[in-house]
Amino acid sequence: MSVGKAPVELPSLEALRCLCEAAGRDILAIRKASRDVQYKLDGSPVTEADRAAQRRLEEGLPQLIGLPVLSEERVAPPWLDRSQWLSYWLVDPLDGTRDYVDGYDDFTVNVALVRDGAVLLGMVHAPAAGLTWAGGSGLGAWRWREDVREPLAVRIGTPLRIVASRSHLDDETRRLVAGFPDAQLQRCGSSVKFCRIAEGSADVYPRFGPTCEWDTAAGQGVLEGAGGAVLSLESGRALRYNTGDSLVNGPFVACSDLSLVAHLLP
């Protein structure tokens, strides 16, 4: 019998927010006390803060909804097992670890509830900024500053505002930016880029370099809930999850409105 075959109820937003913010406090406490950094085999950094947030989420998420947890900080089960998951939690306990290590504040806690390849609900918490975003297609999107919640909706800016990674501005991205005359380029890390579009302070986020599914799912949920989209530059359709052995996304573009990027899609 497939895991998660029964209909999935959405978790309480407040309960999920409390859990993500607790993971954020774990990160900030370790950041204040230590900057111990190690490196994975692929050269990406990992810290005790990643592991502390992982422990918090790994324990807390199944208490909200008893589903498998797929996380950057755990070895992924083989595709033979994951192919049986209809629903699961997809987690990056500390997205933007490199930014965290370099002293920037736009690192995040990413949690998404995924069903049948689509994001039902995404939540992104930025501990240093004291901000939390959440949303899902058909649900709406919101931002919390402390305990004050406000709804979010995309809007197109003039001039166009393109947001890109602080550490991954490659030649393809530069060429794309050059194709939008007078566009403003913003640079930041982590899933904050999706959330900026969702809250109306950016319009387009192109990404040609590799990302993993836990990097994008939570932000995609927020942006889709606000009326935007995250589209594969190979298929022209929304990014989907847990569809095969690889957990690496292809190139994609996030946008506030399809009309802005239609010429980039197949």
C-alpha positions in Angstrom: 0.0 0.0 0.0 1.4 3.4 -0.9 2.5 5.7 1.9 0.1 8.6 2.3 -2.7 7.1 0.2 -5.5 8.5 2.3 -6.5 12.2 1.7 -4.1 14.6 3.4 -5.5 17.3 5.7 -3.5 20.5 5.7 -1.6 21.2 9.0 -2.5 24.1 11.2 -0.7 27.1 9.8 0.0 28.4 13.4 1.3 25.0 14.5 3.6 24.8 11.5 4.7 28.4 11.9 5.6 27.7 15.6 7.7 24.7 14.6 9.6 26.6 11.8 10.2 29.5 14.1 11.5 27.2 16.8 13.9 25.7 14.3 14.9 29.3 13.5 15.6 30.1 17.1 17.8 27.0 17.2 19.8 28.3 14.3 20.2 31.8 15.8 21.3 30.4 19.1 24.1 28.4 17.5 25.0 31.3 15.2 25.6 33.5 18.3 27.7 30.8 20.0 29.6 29.3 17.2 30.4 29.3 13.4 31.7 25.8 13.2 31.6 24.8 9.5 32.2 21.5 7.8 32.0 20.6 4.2 30.1 17.8 2.4 31.5 15.7 -0.4 30.1 18.1 -3.0 31.9 21.0 -1.3 28.8 22.7 0.1 29.0 23.8 3.7 27.1 22.3 6.6 27.0 23.5 10.2 25.7 22.5 13.6 22.8 25.0 12.9 21.7 22.8 9.9 21.7 19.7 12.1 19.9 21.4 15.0 17.1 22.7 12.8 16.9 19.3 11.1 16.4 17.6 14.5 13.7 20.0 15.4 11.7 19.5 12.2 12.3 15.8 12.0 10.7 15.4 15.4 8.0 18.0 15.0 6.6 17.5 11.5 5.3 13.9 11.9 3.4 15.2 14.9 1.5 17.6 12.7 0.8 15.0 10.0 2.3 11.6 10.1 4.1 11.5 6.8 7.7 10.7 5.6 10.2 13.5 5.8 12.7 14.1 2.9 15.4 16.5 3.9 18.7 17.8 2.6 20.4 16.7 5.8 19.4 13.1 5.6 20.3 10.5 3.0 17.3 10.2 0.6 15.6 6.9 0.5 16.0 5.1 -2.8 13.6 5.8 -5.6 12.0 2.4 -5.3 10.8 3.4 -1.8 10.1 7.1 -2.6 8.0 6.2 -5.6 5.4 4.8 -3.2 5.1 8.2 -1.4 2.0 9.9 -2.5 2.4 12.6 0.2 5.4 13.7 2.2 7.2 16.6 3.9 10.1 18.2 1.9 12.5 20.1 4.1 15.6 22.2 3.9 16.3 23.0 7.6 18.8 25.8 6.7 18.5 27.0 3.1 21.4 29.4 2.2 24.0 27.8 4.5 26.7 29.6 2.5 25.0 32.9 3.1 24.7 32.0 6.8 28.4 31.2 7.0 29.4 34.4 5.1 27.4 36.5 7.7 24.4 37.4 5.6 20.9 37.3 7.1 18.8 36.0 4.3 19.0 32.3 5.2 15.7 30.4 5.7 14.0 27.3 7.1 12.0 25.7 4.2 9.1 23.3 4.7 6.8 22.0 2.0 3.9 19.5 2.1 4.0 17.7 -1.3 1.3 15.5 -2.7 1.5 13.6 -6.0 4.3 15.8 -7.2 2.7 19.2 -6.5 3.2 21.5 -3.5 0.1 21.7 -1.4 1.6 24.1 1.1 4.9 25.8 1.5 6.4 27.7 4.5 9.6 29.8 4.5 10.9 31.3 7.7 13.8 33.8 7.8 15.0 33.8 11.4 17.3 36.8 11.3 14.6 38.9 9.6 11.8 37.7 11.9 9.6 37.0 8.9 7.6 33.9 7.9 5.8 33.4 4.6 3.3 30.6 3.7 1.0 29.7 0.9 -0.3 27.2 -1.6 -2.1 27.1 -4.9 -5.8 27.8 -4.2 -5.1 28.6 -0.6 -3.7 32.1 -0.7 -0.4 33.4 0.7 0.5 35.3 3.8 3.5 36.9 5.6 3.9 37.1 9.4 6.0 39.7 11.1 6.0 38.5 14.7 2.3 37.6 15.3 0.9 40.0 12.7 -0.3 38.2 9.5 -1.1 39.9 6.2 -2.2 38.5 2.9 0.2 38.6 -0.1 -0.5 39.0 -3.8 2.0 39.4 -6.7 2.1 42.7 -8.7 4.2 43.7 -11.7 6.7 46.5 -11.0 7.8 49.3 -13.3 10.7 49.0 -14.1 10.8 45.2 -14.0 12.6 43.8 -10.9 14.7 40.7 -11.5 16.0 38.8 -8.4 19.0 36.5 -8.6 21.2 34.5 -6.3 24.0 36.4 -4.6 26.5 33.6 -5.3 25.2 32.1 -8.6 25.0 34.9 -11.2 26.1 32.9 -14.2 26.4 33.9 -17.8 23.0 32.7 -18.8 21.4 34.7 -16.1 23.3 37.8 -17.2 22.1 37.3 -20.8 18.5 37.0 -19.6 18.8 40.1 -17.5 20.2 42.0 -20.5 17.1 41.0 -22.5 14.9 43.1 -20.2 15.9 46.7 -20.9 15.9 49.0 -17.8 15.2 46.1 -15.4 16.5 46.4 -11.9 18.7 43.5 -10.6 18.3 42.5 -6.9 20.7 40.0 -5.3 19.8 37.8 -2.3 20.1 34.2 -1.1 17.8 31.3 -0.3 14.1 31.0 -0.8 13.7 34.7 0.1 13.8 35.3 -3.7 10.4 33.5 -4.2 9.0 35.3 -1.3 10.0 38.7 -2.6 8.0 38.0 -5.8 5.1 36.7 -3.7 4.9 39.9 -1.7 5.2 42.2 -4.7 8.8 43.5 -4.3 10.2 41.5 -7.3 9.0 40.1 -10.5 11.2 37.5 -12.0 13.7 35.0 -10.6 15.6 32.9 -13.3 17.8 30.0 -12.3 19.9 28.0 -14.7 22.4 26.5 -12.2 21.5 23.3 -10.3 19.2 23.4 -7.3 17.6 20.5 -5.4 14.0 20.0 -4.7 14.2 21.1 -1.1 15.6 24.4 -2.3 12.5 25.3 -4.2 9.3 23.6 -3.0 8.5 25.8 0.0 9.1 29.0 -2.0 7.0 27.6 -4.9 4.1 27.0 -2.5 4.3 30.6 -1.2 4.5 32.1 -4.7 1.8 30.0 -6.2 -0.5 31.0 -3.3 0.2 34.6 -4.1 -0.7 34.2 -7.7 2.7 33.6 -9.3 4.3 30.6 -10.9 7.6 28.5 -10.9 8.0 27.1 -14.3 10.5 24.6 -15.9 12.4 26.2 -18.7 12.5 22.8 -20.3 8.8 21.9 -20.2 7.1 25.2 -19.6 5.1 23.6 -16.8 5.2 24.0 -13.0 8.1 22.3 -11.2 7.1 18.9 -9.9 8.6 16.8 -7.1 9.7 13.3 -6.4 9.2 12.2 -10.0 12.3 10.1 -10.4 15.6 9.0 -8.9 17.2 12.5 -9.2 16.3 15.2 -6.7 18.0 17.9 -8.8 15.8 20.5 -10.5 16.4 21.6 -14.1 16.5 25.3 -15.1 13.4 27.2 -14.1 12.0 30.7 -13.8 9.8 32.1 -11.0 7.5 35.0 -12.0 4.7 37.2 -10.9 3.0 36.9 -14.2 3.3 34.5 -17.1 3.4 37.3 -19.7 6.8 38.4 -18.4 8.5 35.1 -19.2 6.3 33.5 -22.0 9.1 34.2 -24.5 11.5 32.1 -22.4 9.3 29.0 -22.4 9.1 26.2 -25.0 
